[in-house]
Amino acid sequence: MSLDVQFKRDHEVEGQAEDEAAKKMKVELDAVERKRLAEAEGVAKFIRFFNTVEDEEELTDYYAAQAKQLRKFWESLYHGRYGYFEDESPSRAVNFGDPVILEVELKVKSNTESEDRVLSFLAPRLKSPAFAPDSSMFKKCYTSKLSTLEFTVGHIFYSLEATISVKVIEGSWLGDCRAQFAASTASIEDEEVVLLGLGDEKVPLDGDNILLSRCVVSVELEGQLIVSASVRRSKEARDETVEDHAAFFTPFKMGRSYGELNVGFCKTEVTVAWSLF
């Protein structure tokens, strides 16, 4: 019994010494090395996750599985710094009078440009749905060897351009508060254009101005623009109820419109500048 106890004590002392040495090594590492180790841990996590895939489609289609897992890998490792693995461009509307060609080149960046890997390269020709009498939303997928891209296109008839900005005018924005700002039109239900995503990062501010990642949307001349805010009070409270707020605007051919979003802890002013294309 005494030998077992002594061995256990010696083992605990050695284990503590190893833990402290590991902590000391992490402290001594520079920022670049810490980033490299963090990414390596993320890759290991991704590989473990990939090996547990049970979806039948992913198991039978190797490239589809790679594409789906790459997206999950990106969002688990990089979304806090670079955002989620999706693009909400263009930041301005495109005239849909003629067929539109969108050129897409999606790469996985490496240490040098010559080592970059092309994930998707295509130039789809988009057309609006035939005989569509009203504004509508449609989606189309394009599959390549390593990825599938989904394009969501809103076809807005007799449209104006609305440039949106948001500013805190009363109180102050809480540092641990997350929010999503979005815009939509009354004619297309359940579809929104995200102006600022509800992620784990703090809401970007420049003084009292909230820095939107996108600020230009299209709206029908005879329609209605809806600017909404979904607010979550803290990063940790993921199950906390998200509070929704909205402001409504009647379009004009020129000039500015003003509205307010009262999110409880502060009041924001939404400014919409109207213009023709």
C-alpha positions in Angstrom: 0.0 0.0 0.0 2.8 2.4 0.9 4.6 1.7 -2.4 1.4 2.4 -4.3 0.8 5.7 -2.5 4.4 6.8 -3.0 4.2 5.9 -6.7 1.0 7.9 -7.1 2.5 10.9 -5.4 5.6 10.8 -7.6 3.4 10.4 -10.7 1.3 13.4 -9.7 4.4 15.5 -9.1 5.8 14.6 -12.5 2.4 15.3 -14.1 2.2 18.7 -12.5 5.8 19.5 -13.6 4.9 18.5 -17.2 1.7 20.6 -17.2 3.6 23.7 -15.9 6.3 23.2 -18.5 3.7 23.0 -21.2 2.1 26.2 -19.9 5.5 27.9 -19.8 6.1 26.8 -23.4 2.8 28.3 -24.6 3.5 31.6 -22.9 7.0 31.8 -24.5 5.6 31.2 -28.0 5.2 34.2 -30.2 1.9 35.2 -31.8 2.6 33.5 -35.1 3.5 30.2 -33.5 0.4 30.3 -31.3 -1.8 30.9 -34.3 -0.1 28.0 -36.2 -0.7 25.7 -33.2 -4.4 26.8 -32.9 -5.0 26.1 -36.6 -3.3 22.7 -36.3 -5.6 21.9 -33.4 -8.5 23.0 -35.6 -7.4 20.7 -38.4 -7.1 17.8 -36.0 -10.7 18.5 -34.8 -11.9 18.7 -38.4 -10.3 15.3 -39.2 -11.9 13.7 -36.2 -15.3 15.1 -37.2 -14.8 14.0 -40.8 -14.1 10.4 -39.7 -17.5 10.3 -37.9 -19.6 11.3 -41.0 -22.7 9.1 -41.1 -24.7 10.9 -43.9 -25.2 8.4 -46.7 -24.9 11.1 -49.5 -21.6 12.3 -48.1 -20.3 8.8 -47.8 -21.1 8.0 -51.4 -20.0 11.3 -52.9 -16.4 12.0 -51.9 -16.2 15.5 -53.3 -19.6 16.5 -51.9 -18.4 15.3 -48.5 -15.2 17.3 -48.8 -17.1 20.5 -49.7 -19.5 20.2 -46.9 -16.9 19.4 -44.3 -14.7 22.2 -45.5 -17.5 24.7 -44.8 -18.1 23.2 -41.3 -14.3 23.3 -40.7 -14.1 27.0 -41.7 -17.1 28.0 -39.6 -15.7 26.2 -36.5 -12.2 27.7 -36.8 -12.3 31.0 -38.7 -15.8 32.5 -38.5 -14.9 34.6 -35.4 -12.2 36.5 -37.4 -13.4 36.3 -41.0 -17.1 35.6 -40.8 -19.1 32.6 -41.9 -18.3 30.7 -45.1 -20.7 32.6 -47.4 -20.7 35.7 -49.4 -23.5 38.2 -49.5 -22.2 40.2 -52.4 -22.8 42.2 -54.5 -23.0 45.2 -52.3 -24.9 47.0 -55.0 -27.8 46.0 -57.2 -27.2 44.6 -60.7 -29.4 45.7 -63.7 -31.3 42.6 -64.8 -32.4 43.9 -68.2 -30.1 41.5 -69.9 -28.7 38.1 -68.8 -26.1 38.6 -66.0 -22.8 36.7 -65.9 -21.3 36.3 -62.5 -17.6 35.3 -62.4 -16.7 33.4 -59.3 -13.2 32.3 -58.2 -13.1 30.7 -54.8 -9.7 29.7 -53.4 -8.3 28.0 -50.3 -5.4 30.3 -49.4 -2.0 28.9 -48.6 1.2 30.4 -47.4 2.1 31.5 -51.0 -0.1 32.3 -53.9 1.4 29.5 -56.0 0.1 27.0 -53.5 -3.4 28.3 -53.4 -6.0 25.7 -54.3 -9.0 26.6 -56.5 -12.2 25.3 -54.8 -14.5 26.7 -57.4 -14.2 28.6 -60.7 -17.2 29.3 -62.8 -19.1 32.0 -64.7 -22.8 31.2 -64.5 -25.3 33.1 -66.7 -28.3 34.1 -64.7 -31.7 34.8 -66.1 -34.8 35.9 -64.2 -37.8 33.5 -64.2 -39.8 33.8 -67.4 -43.1 35.7 -67.2 -42.6 36.7 -63.6 -45.2 39.5 -63.1 -44.0 40.6 -59.7 -40.8 40.8 -57.6 -39.6 37.4 -56.7 -36.7 35.4 -55.2 -35.1 32.4 -56.8 -32.2 30.1 -56.1 -29.9 28.2 -58.4 -27.0 25.8 -57.5 -23.8 25.2 -59.5 -21.8 22.1 -58.7 -18.1 21.7 -59.6 -15.6 19.0 -58.6 -14.9 20.3 -55.1 -17.9 22.5 -54.2 -21.5 23.5 -54.7 -22.4 27.2 -54.8 -25.9 28.4 -54.3 -26.9 31.7 -55.7 -29.9 33.5 -54.2 -31.2 36.2 -56.6 -34.0 38.7 -55.8 -35.6 40.2 -58.9 -37.1 43.5 -57.9 -39.4 45.2 -60.4 -39.4 49.1 -60.8 -36.8 49.3 -58.1 -34.9 52.0 -56.3 -31.6 51.9 -54.5 -31.7 52.3 -50.8 -28.4 53.1 -48.9 -28.8 52.3 -45.2 -26.9 53.5 -42.2 -27.5 53.0 -38.5 -26.4 55.3 -35.6 -26.8 55.1 -31.9 -28.6 58.3 -30.8 -29.6 57.6 -27.2 -27.7 55.5 -24.7 -24.7 53.4 -25.8 -24.3 50.0 -27.3 -23.4 47.3 -24.8 -20.1 45.7 -25.4 -21.3 42.1 -25.0 -24.5 42.5 -27.1 -24.7 40.8 -30.4 -27.0 41.9 -33.2 -28.1 41.1 -36.7 -29.3 43.9 -38.9 -31.3 43.0 -42.0 -33.4 44.5 -44.8 -36.4 43.1 -46.7 -39.3 44.2 -48.8 -43.0 43.7 -48.0 -43.6 42.0 -51.4 -41.1 39.1 -50.8 -42.0 37.4 -47.5 -39.5 35.4 -45.4 -36.5 36.6 -47.3 -34.0 39.1 -45.9 -30.7 40.7 -47.0 -28.3 40.5 -44.1 -26.7 43.9 -43.4 -24.7 42.7 -40.4 -24.6 39.1 -39.2 -25.4 37.8 -35.7 -22.1 36.1 -35.0 -19.9 35.8 -31.9 -18.0 39.0 -32.6 -18.8 42.4 -31.1 -20.9 44.8 -33.1 -18.4 47.0 -35.0 -18.6 50.6 -34.1 -17.1 53.9 -35.3 -18.0 56.3 -32.6 -21.8 56.1 -32.5 -22.1 54.6 -36.0 -22.7 50.9 -36.4 -20.5 49.6 -39.3 -22.7 47.5 -41.5 -21.0 44.9 -43.7 -23.5 45.7 -46.4 -25.6 48.9 -46.7 -27.2 49.0 -50.2 -30.4 47.1 -51.1 -33.2 47.3 -53.7 -36.8 48.0 -53.1 -39.9 48.6 -55.3 -41.0 52.1 -55.9 -44.5 51.3 -54.8 -43.4 48.9 -52.1 -42.1 49.1 -48.6 -38.6 48.7 -47.1 -38.3 47.0 -43.7 -35.1 47.3 -41.7 -34.9 45.0 -38.7 -32.6 44.2 -35.8 -32.4 40.9 -33.9 -30.5 41.4 -30.6 -29.0 38.9 -28.2 -27.9 40.3 -24.9 -24.7 38.3 -24.5 -22.3 36.0 -26.3 -22.6 33.2 -23.6 -26.4 33.1 -23.5 -26.8 31.2 -26.8 -30.2 29.9 -25.7 -31.4 33.4 -24.7 -34.4 34.7 -26.5 -33.5 37.0 -29.4 -35.3 40.3 -29.4 -36.6 41.5 -32.8 -37.2 45.1 -33.7 -38.2 46.7 -37.0 -38.6 50.1 -38.8 -40.7 50.6 -41.9 -40.0 53.0 -44.8 -42.0 54.3 -47.8 -39.7 54.6 -50.9 -39.0 57.9 -52.7 -37.2 58.6 -55.9 -34.7 60.9 -54.1 -34.0 62.3 -50.7 -33.7 60.7 -47.2 -35.9 58.9 -44.8 -35.4 58.4 -41.1 -36.7 55.8 -38.6 -35.8 54.5 -35.1 -35.0 51.1 -33.7 -35.3 51.0 -29.9 -33.5 47.9 -28.7 -34.1 48.5 -25.0 -30.7 49.5 -23.7 -30.2 52.1 -26.5 -32.0 53.8 -29.3 -30.7 53.8 -32.9 -31.5 56.0 -35.9 -31.8 54.3 -39.3 -31.2 56.6 -42.2 -32.2 55.6 -45.8 -30.8 57.5 -48.8 -32.9 56.9 -51.9 -31.7 57.0 -55.5 -32.6 55.8 -59.0 -30.2 53.3 -60.7 
